[in-house]
Amino acid sequence: MVLLLLVYTLRYALIPFLFAGMFGFVLNPVLRWLTPRMGNRRWPGAVAFSILIIGGAGFALYWVGSTAFQDVSHLLGRLPEMIRTGVGSLVGPDGIQVFGTHYSPQQVANKVIDGATNLGNAARVLLAVKIGAGLLAEFFLTMVLIPYFLVSWPRLSAGALWLLPPERRVSVERMLPTLVPMLRRYMVGLMCVVVYTTTVAYIGLGAIFHVRGAALLSVVVGVLELVPVVGPISSMLLIGLASAQHGLWHLLSVMSYALALRLSIDNLVGPFVLGRAATIHPVIVIFGFVVGVILFGIIGLVLAVPTAACIKLILEEYYAEPIAPRSRARSGDLGPTES
């Protein structure tokens, strides 16, 4: 409880340490393999990986920033037209009836535009600038921390284990061979899913369907894959809004492509690269995601599924039995406790 309260209090300050620690955790087996081949020195491999990560992140930030500036400028200029076209495609030429009141497509579009305009007042713009400056500062702090975590990961992980009470260390060490590979595969798999989604989305939205702002939209769709359930739904809505301005048939074509991408992630890429962490029941995933985001923000968003998977494996280890036998689970028999 003390640890959870501490994480809750420092949840924003811990974000750079979380992402830098993820790099150290994922790359530790590679660095451990390279260390004997570099004269039992870890730092050369860690420095090489740090340069690759920081250089790649800097290039990605520059590319996304330059592309996003052009796309956002164009988007803001055409936003009223896009809203009117999208609303007209969705509600039809006759409008809609809401609680006995008829609204024409023009009235619906005007209400949406008024709501979007109200979001642009000075206070909200200032808040957005503060959030952007904070995110940029955390990005640079993450880049600074990555070399330290890559070089010192064995020492840091041993220190974390040392913080446990001595009588608990043996049981934790016994479960680590099961937990660590699962967590590492999940984190690597999540990165693969984000890269796959961004790449395939850009091929479809940019090269095939020529949707305006395809680069920025593809990056957003890829990042939203970090958010279970809500992320994919938001991605479909964004893709639909961006493609609705080109007409109904174009909208149907783009949404069909987005649906095919969604099915490939859920049925092929996700289960293959995420492994055992992807076998958690969707209800547990949604519950962990909601609780994690409400309590811990971005940290809870990233760690919700791995935490749920770890709890599941720990309970299986301690209880040494499944939740319910398969035959009895099918028949709905609750055993002697059934009332």
Secondary structure, DSSP 8 states (H G I E B T S, - for coil): -HHHHHHHHTTTTTHHHHHHHHHHHHHHHHHHHHGGGGTS-SHHHHHHHHHHHHHHHHHHHHHHHHHHHHHHHHHHHHHHHHHHHHHHHHH-TT-EEETTEEE-HHHHHHHHHHHHHHTTSHHHHHHHHHHHHHHHHHHHHHHHHHHHHHHHHHHHHHHHHHTS-HHHHHHHHHHHHHHHHHHHHHHHHHHHHHHHHHHHHHIIIIIIS--TTHHHHHHHHHHGGGSTTHHHHHHHHHHHHHHGGG-HHHHHHHHHHHHHHHHHIIIIIHHHHHGGGGGS-HHHHHHHHHHHHHHHTHHHHHHHHHHHHHHHHHHHHHH-S-SS-HHHHHHT--GGG--
